[in-house]
Amino acid sequence: MADIPAAELPDKMQHLRACLQCKLIKTQDQFQDNGCENCPNFQDLSTFTTPTFHGVVMMAKPTKSWVARWQRQERLVRGLYALQVVGSVQEEANFNEYND
């Protein structure tokens, strides 16, 4: 697992948010301080994350996990992920910026 980068895990269970693009879950403070480890062009907390999500899964070995394949997350960093997010990136945010 040392060769697979890891996202910062939430340090508390309050003020959790999920990235709207990759579904990574972190605290509001962690997103503000460090952004999203999977989305290099993460810019704004309110635009790119949501406090509304369903289900949680820990991806410890995303390259070997059937759940990661099912969620299409096998190329993402190890971390805590939502199974489903509610919301979408606001219109002024360009989805293509995520995948530069």
Contacts in CASP RR format, 6 or more apart in sequence:
PFRMAT RR
TARGET T0000
AUTHOR 0000-0000-0000
METHOD contacts of the structure
MODEL  1
MADIPAAELPDKMQHLRACLQCKLIKTQDQFQDNGCENCPNFQDLSTFTT
PTFHGVVMMAKPTKSWVARWQRQERLVRGLYALQVVGSVQEEANFNEYND
1 60 0 8 1.000
1 61 0 8 1.000
1 78 0 8 1.000
4 61 0 8 1.000
4 62 0 8 1.000
4 63 0 8 1.000
4 77 0 8 1.000
4 78 0 8 1.000
5 37 0 8 1.000
5 77 0 8 1.000
5 78 0 8 1.000
6 77 0 8 1.000
6 78 0 8 1.000
6 79 0 8 1.000
7 24 0 8 1.000
7 26 0 8 1.000
7 37 0 8 1.000
7 38 0 8 1.000
7 77 0 8 1.000
7 78 0 8 1.000
7 79 0 8 1.000
7 80 0 8 1.000
8 26 0 8 1.000
8 30 0 8 1.000
8 34 0 8 1.000
8 37 0 8 1.000
9 26 0 8 1.000
9 79 0 8 1.000
9 80 0 8 1.000
10 16 0 8 1.000
10 25 0 8 1.000
10 26 0 8 1.000
10 27 0 8 1.000
10 30 0 8 1.000
10 80 0 8 1.000
11 27 0 8 1.000
11 30 0 8 1.000
12 27 0 8 1.000
14 27 0 8 1.000
15 27 0 8 1.000
15 28 0 8 1.000
15 29 0 8 1.000
15 51 0 8 1.000
16 25 0 8 1.000
16 26 0 8 1.000
16 27 0 8 1.000
16 28 0 8 1.000
16 51 0 8 1.000
17 25 0 8 1.000
17 26 0 8 1.000
17 27 0 8 1.000
17 28 0 8 1.000
17 31 0 8 1.000
17 45 0 8 1.000
17 49 0 8 1.000
17 50 0 8 1.000
17 51 0 8 1.000
18 24 0 8 1.000
18 25 0 8 1.000
18 49 0 8 1.000
18 50 0 8 1.000
18 51 0 8 1.000
18 53 0 8 1.000
18 81 0 8 1.000
18 82 0 8 1.000
18 85 0 8 1.000
19 25 0 8 1.000
19 31 0 8 1.000
19 36 0 8 1.000
19 38 0 8 1.000
19 39 0 8 1.000
19 42 0 8 1.000
19 48 0 8 1.000
19 49 0 8 1.000
19 85 0 8 1.000
20 48 0 8 1.000
20 49 0 8 1.000
20 50 0 8 1.000
20 85 0 8 1.000
20 87 0 8 1.000
20 88 0 8 1.000
20 89 0 8 1.000
21 36 0 8 1.000
21 38 0 8 1.000
21 39 0 8 1.000
21 48 0 8 1.000
21 89 0 8 1.000
21 95 0 8 1.000
21 98 0 8 1.000
22 36 0 8 1.000
22 38 0 8 1.000
22 39 0 8 1.000
22 73 0 8 1.000
22 76 0 8 1.000
22 81 0 8 1.000
23 53 0 8 1.000
23 71 0 8 1.000
23 73 0 8 1.000
23 81 0 8 1.000
23 82 0 8 1.000
23 83 0 8 1.000
23 84 0 8 1.000
23 85 0 8 1.000
24 36 0 8 1.000
24 37 0 8 1.000
24 38 0 8 1.000
24 76 0 8 1.000
24 77 0 8 1.000
24 79 0 8 1.000
24 80 0 8 1.000
24 81 0 8 1.000
25 53 0 8 1.000
25 56 0 8 1.000
25 79 0 8 1.000
25 80 0 8 1.000
25 81 0 8 1.000
25 82 0 8 1.000
26 34 0 8 1.000
26 36 0 8 1.000
26 80 0 8 1.000
28 45 0 8 1.000
28 49 0 8 1.000
31 42 0 8 1.000
31 45 0 8 1.000
31 49 0 8 1.000
32 45 0 8 1.000
35 42 0 8 1.000
36 42 0 8 1.000
36 48 0 8 1.000
36 49 0 8 1.000
37 77 0 8 1.000
38 76 0 8 1.000
38 77 0 8 1.000
39 48 0 8 1.000
39 98 0 8 1.000
40 98 0 8 1.000
40 100 0 8 1.000
41 97 0 8 1.000
41 98 0 8 1.000
41 100 0 8 1.000
42 48 0 8 1.000
42 98 0 8 1.000
43 93 0 8 1.000
43 97 0 8 1.000
44 93 0 8 1.000
47 89 0 8 1.000
47 90 0 8 1.000
47 92 0 8 1.000
47 93 0 8 1.000
48 89 0 8 1.000
48 93 0 8 1.000
50 85 0 8 1.000
50 86 0 8 1.000
50 87 0 8 1.000
52 85 0 8 1.000
52 86 0 8 1.000
52 87 0 8 1.000
53 82 0 8 1.000
53 83 0 8 1.000
53 84 0 8 1.000
53 85 0 8 1.000
53 86 0 8 1.000
54 82 0 8 1.000
54 83 0 8 1.000
54 84 0 8 1.000
54 85 0 8 1.000
54 86 0 8 1.000
55 82 0 8 1.000
55 83 0 8 1.000
55 84 0 8 1.000
56 80 0 8 1.000
56 81 0 8 1.000
56 82 0 8 1.000
56 83 0 8 1.000
57 67 0 8 1.000
57 71 0 8 1.000
57 80 0 8 1.000
57 81 0 8 1.000
57 83 0 8 1.000
58 79 0 8 1.000
58 80 0 8 1.000
58 81 0 8 1.000
59 65 0 8 1.000
59 67 0 8 1.000
59 68 0 8 1.000
59 73 0 8 1.000
59 76 0 8 1.000
59 78 0 8 1.000
59 79 0 8 1.000
59 80 0 8 1.000
59 81 0 8 1.000
60 78 0 8 1.000
60 79 0 8 1.000
61 68 0 8 1.000
61 78 0 8 1.000
62 68 0 8 1.000
62 73 0 8 1.000
62 74 0 8 1.000
62 75 0 8 1.000
62 76 0 8 1.000
62 77 0 8 1.000
62 78 0 8 1.000
63 74 0 8 1.000
63 75 0 8 1.000
65 74 0 8 1.000
68 74 0 8 1.000
68 76 0 8 1.000
71 81 0 8 1.000
71 83 0 8 1.000
73 81 0 8 1.000
89 95 0 8 1.000
END
